[in-house]
Amino acid sequence: MKPILSLCYDEQILPAWAEDFEALCAHFSSQWVKRGAGGPFAMGIRVVDDAEGLKMNQEFRQANYVPDVLSFESEDEDAWDEEEGWFYMGDIVIIEPVVLAEAAARGWGADEMGRHLLAHGALHLMGHDHDDKKEQEEMEAAEAEWLAAYGDENPYTRKMD
């Protein structure tokens, strides 16, 4: 089952580099189910500018810099929608100017960078973290596996173009 997404970008216009996010989330959801980790999931995705990314990072993380991605796990105890058959994981916020700058610095396409950050954010929603070396390695391996199954290279071992 395909996840339901809430894609927010200005007047619901998604940047061209993020056009495959729905297909990518469907892919992530199927990978999640294959691993036996749960049923299909849904998440909200929002693409914002630097100012909004900074404001959100300050407000929710008490950090004074513009991040590349933020993840907000659902605090809803009724996150499972029995009628629709999916679990609402939470929201991912991707900061567009950072995506574009990081992609340019690495010699990647913005779409590749966006997919990397979407996968990273989704794994945070699923409980992964990178607070210590072991957790970081596990999270990076899961991300690389998901992206490889989608056809992308491992973002942690890929050489900059």
C-alpha positions in Angstrom: 0.0 0.0 0.0 1.3 3.4 -0.9 1.9 5.9 1.9 -0.2 9.1 2.1 1.9 12.2 1.9 1.4 15.8 2.8 3.6 17.8 0.5 3.8 21.4 1.4 5.8 24.0 -0.6 4.5 27.5 -0.9 1.1 27.1 -2.7 1.5 23.3 -2.9 4.2 23.6 -5.6 6.9 21.1 -5.1 10.4 21.9 -6.5 11.4 19.9 -9.5 14.2 18.2 -7.6 11.6 16.7 -5.2 9.1 15.4 -7.8 9.9 11.7 -7.0 9.4 12.0 -3.3 6.0 10.2 -3.4 7.5 7.3 -5.3 10.5 7.3 -3.0 8.3 7.2 0.1 6.3 4.3 -1.4 9.6 2.6 -1.8 10.7 3.3 1.8 7.3 2.0 3.0 7.7 -1.3 1.1 11.3 -1.7 2.5 10.0 -1.0 6.0 7.3 -3.7 5.6 9.7 -6.2 4.0 12.0 -5.9 7.1 9.0 -6.8 9.3 9.2 -3.5 11.1 5.5 -2.7 10.7 2.8 -1.8 8.3 2.8 0.8 5.6 3.4 4.3 6.8 2.6 7.9 6.0 4.5 11.1 6.7 4.3 14.7 6.0 7.0 16.4 4.0 7.6 20.1 3.9 10.2 22.0 1.9 11.1 25.3 3.4 13.6 28.2 2.9 16.6 29.1 5.1 14.6 31.6 7.3 12.0 29.0 8.2 14.5 26.2 8.7 16.5 28.4 11.1 13.4 29.4 13.0 12.2 25.8 13.3 15.7 24.6 14.4 15.9 27.4 17.0 12.3 26.7 18.3 12.4 22.9 18.4 16.1 22.1 18.9 17.4 25.2 20.5 20.1 25.3 17.8 21.2 28.5 16.0 22.0 27.3 12.5 20.2 26.3 9.3 20.0 22.5 9.2 19.5 20.4 6.0 16.7 18.3 7.4 14.5 18.1 10.5 12.4 15.2 11.6 9.4 15.4 14.0 8.1 12.1 15.2 4.3 11.9 15.6 3.2 12.3 19.2 -0.3 11.1 18.3 -1.1 8.0 20.3 -3.7 7.1 17.6 -1.2 7.3 14.7 -2.4 4.0 13.3 -5.3 4.6 10.9 -7.1 1.2 10.9 -9.5 2.2 8.2 -6.7 3.4 5.8 -4.2 0.7 6.9 -1.2 2.9 7.6 0.8 4.4 10.4 1.5 8.1 10.6 5.2 8.4 11.4 5.5 12.2 11.7 6.9 15.1 9.6 10.1 15.8 7.7 11.2 19.3 6.9 13.8 19.7 4.2 15.5 23.1 3.8 15.7 23.8 0.0 18.7 26.2 -0.1 20.8 23.8 1.9 19.8 20.9 -0.4 20.9 23.0 -3.4 24.2 24.2 -1.8 25.2 20.7 -0.5 24.3 19.1 -3.9 26.5 21.7 -5.7 29.4 21.3 -3.3 29.3 17.5 -3.8 28.7 17.6 -7.5 25.4 15.8 -7.1 22.0 16.6 -8.6 19.6 18.3 -6.2 17.2 15.3 -6.7 19.9 12.9 -5.4 20.6 15.2 -2.4 16.9 15.5 -1.7 16.5 11.7 -1.7 19.4 11.3 0.7 17.9 13.8 3.1 14.4 12.3 2.8 15.8 8.9 3.6 17.8 10.3 6.5 14.7 12.0 7.9 12.5 9.0 7.4 15.0 6.8 9.3 14.9 9.3 12.2 11.1 9.0 12.3 11.6 5.2 12.5 13.7 5.6 15.6 17.2 5.6 14.1 19.8 8.1 15.4 23.4 8.9 15.1 24.3 9.8 18.7 27.1 7.4 18.9 29.4 5.5 16.4 27.4 2.2 16.5 24.0 4.0 16.0 25.5 6.1 13.2 26.9 3.1 11.4 23.5 1.3 11.7 21.6 4.3 10.4 24.0 4.9 7.5 23.8 1.2 6.5 20.0 1.3 6.5 20.0 4.5 4.5 22.5 3.1 2.0 20.4 -0.1 1.6 17.2 1.9 1.0 18.8 4.2 -1.5 20.6 1.3 -3.3 17.3 -0.5 -3.7 16.0 2.7 -5.3 19.0 2.9 -7.6 21.1 5.6 -5.8 24.7 5.2 -4.6 25.7 5.1 -0.9 25.8 8.8 0.1 28.4 8.0 2.7 31.0 6.3 0.5 30.2 8.0 -2.8 33.0 10.2 -4.0 32.3 13.8 -4.7 32.0 14.5 -8.4 
